[in-house]
Amino acid sequence: MSWRWPAPFVIDIEVLPAHIDGLGHVNNVVYVGWLEECAWRHSQSLGLGLDEYRRLDRAMAVLRHEIDYLASARLGERLQMGTWIVNAYRGLKMTRRFQLLRPADGVTLLSAQTIFACIELSSGRPRRMPEAFVERYGKALIDA
C-alpha cells in the first residue's frame, strides 16, 4: 500500500450492506462518517476523548471538509483509512488529512482534508486550544 505521508493513524473498515446506496456503491454520506470515526479514534489514542473535551470545556469542531472521491467502494470490501494532523494555526485551528485505501489492489478511493476550530463547549465560541490539546495534537503533527 502507498500512504501519501508517513506513519498514518489507521482504522480498518468493512463495507457493509447498510453502507450501500441505490447505485450499488458506498454512499457519500458514509464516507463522511468514516472520516469522523477515524478522527475521533485518533484523538482518543492521543488521550483526547469526549471526557477530556468536557473536562477542559473545549472541542475541535469541523469548519470545512474537502473530499475528493477517486473510486467507489463496494459491498464486502475491506478498506483502511489513514489520517494525519498536518497543520496547527496558533492554537485556534488544525488541519487533518485523510486517505482511504483498498489494500487488495492499493487503490486510493478517497482523499480528504478537514479544518477544525477549537471551541469552548459551554458557549460554542471559538477559543484557543488548551495546553493539553497543543501538546497531544502537536505530538501527532507531521510535516506534509
Phi, psi and omega per residue, in radians:
M1 nan 2.715 -3.070
S2 -2.186 1.711 3.048
W3 -1.390 2.488 -3.108
R4 -1.224 -0.513 3.126
W5 -2.286 2.804 -3.076
P6 -1.311 2.716 2.956
A7 0.864 1.028 3.101
P8 -1.256 2.740 2.857
F9 -1.462 2.235 -2.975
V10 -2.148 2.399 2.950
I11 -2.073 2.608 3.064
D12 -1.651 2.461 -3.103
I13 -2.307 2.386 2.997
E14 -2.006 2.253 -3.137
V15 -1.346 2.048 -3.079
L16 -1.841 2.855 3.135
P17 -0.946 -0.634 -3.135
A18 -1.139 -0.306 -3.130
H19 -1.470 -0.248 -2.981
I20 -1.581 2.393 3.107
D21 -1.765 -3.024 -3.101
G22 -1.127 -0.271 3.126
L23 -1.593 -0.017 3.069
G24 1.508 0.241 3.079
H25 -2.382 3.065 -3.114
V26 -1.097 2.315 3.127
N27 -1.258 2.549 -3.099
N28 -1.013 -0.609 3.131
V29 -1.108 -0.598 3.126
V30 -1.103 -0.723 3.123
Y31 -1.028 -0.719 3.114
V32 -1.083 -0.702 3.064
G33 -1.062 -0.689 3.110
W34 -1.173 -0.639 3.055
L35 -1.037 -0.809 -3.136
E36 -1.099 -0.784 3.138
E37 -1.059 -0.770 -3.134
C38 -1.106 -0.783 3.129
A39 -1.084 -0.787 -3.139
W40 -1.101 -0.788 -3.116
R41 -1.118 -0.641 3.077
H42 -1.133 -0.814 3.111
S43 -1.023 -0.756 3.124
Q44 -1.081 -0.667 3.127
S45 -1.136 -0.402 3.100
L46 -1.577 0.048 -3.128
G47 1.465 0.355 -3.120
L48 -2.123 1.272 3.071
G49 -1.695 -2.990 -3.097
L50 -1.055 -0.673 3.138
D51 -1.074 -0.746 3.124
E52 -1.191 -0.698 3.074
Y53 -1.005 -0.827 -3.124
R54 -1.134 -0.750 -3.137
R55 -1.044 -0.689 -3.110
L56 -1.545 -0.108 -3.106
D57 0.988 0.679 3.122
R58 -2.447 2.725 3.063
A59 -2.692 2.775 3.024
M60 -1.761 2.002 -3.082
A61 -1.862 2.485 -3.130
V62 -1.205 2.229 2.999
L63 -1.725 -0.664 -3.019
R64 -2.743 2.373 2.963
H65 -1.958 2.388 2.942
E66 -2.170 2.104 -3.060
I67 -2.239 2.235 3.004
D68 -1.889 1.979 3.096
Y69 -1.547 1.949 -2.976
L70 -1.775 -0.499 3.114
A71 -2.781 2.786 -3.083
S72 -1.567 2.566 2.988
A73 -1.796 2.537 -3.065
R74 -2.206 2.857 -3.098
L75 -0.858 2.305 3.054
G76 1.525 -0.194 -3.136
E77 -1.229 2.599 3.042
R78 -1.851 2.260 -3.052
L79 -2.209 2.886 3.012
Q80 -2.334 2.334 3.066
M81 -1.984 2.246 3.079
G82 -1.913 2.643 3.087
T83 -2.431 2.660 3.117
W84 -2.472 2.512 2.947
I85 -1.624 2.121 -2.988
V86 -2.018 -0.168 -3.095
N87 -2.759 2.534 3.012
A88 -2.400 2.298 -3.051
Y89 -1.921 1.665 3.020
R90 0.801 0.630 3.065
G91 1.300 0.166 -3.141
L92 -1.869 -0.710 -3.076
K93 -2.307 2.809 2.968
M94 -2.574 2.688 3.117
T95 -2.007 2.351 3.125
R96 -2.132 2.317 3.073
R97 -1.860 2.707 -3.120
F98 -2.383 2.649 3.020
Q99 -2.505 2.268 3.100
L100 -1.905 2.114 -3.099
L101 -2.019 2.596 2.959
R102 -1.822 1.808 -3.058
P103 -1.032 -0.495 -3.083
A104 -1.012 -0.606 -3.141
D105 -2.278 0.032 3.097
G106 1.319 0.173 -3.099
V107 -1.354 2.361 3.003
T108 -1.459 2.099 -3.109
L109 -1.586 -0.482 -3.036
L110 -2.655 2.505 2.987
S111 -2.281 2.330 -3.077
A112 -2.552 2.834 3.073
Q113 -2.478 2.371 3.084
T114 -2.210 2.337 3.041
I115 -1.818 2.228 3.139
F116 -1.955 2.594 3.009
A117 -2.084 2.516 3.083
C118 -1.413 2.281 3.105
I119 -2.208 2.734 2.991
E120 -1.497 2.120 -3.083
L121 -1.050 -0.720 -3.055
S122 -1.161 -0.451 -3.105
S123 -2.049 -0.375 -3.053
G124 1.381 0.065 -3.102
R125 -1.527 2.648 3.065
P126 -1.103 2.426 3.096
R127 -2.546 2.745 3.062
R128 -1.142 2.640 3.089
M129 -1.147 2.417 3.022
P130 -1.194 2.845 -3.085
E131 -0.955 -0.653 3.130
A132 -1.054 -0.672 3.110
F133 -1.186 -0.844 -3.114
V134 -1.006 -0.790 -3.104
E135 -1.179 -0.910 -3.024
R136 -1.296 -0.774 3.071
Y137 -1.194 -0.601 3.116
G138 -1.082 -0.610 3.096
K139 -1.122 -0.466 -3.122
A140 -1.592 -0.133 -3.088
L141 -1.126 2.287 3.079
I142 -2.012 2.879 3.077
D143 -1.699 1.756 -3.086
A144 -2.063 nan nan
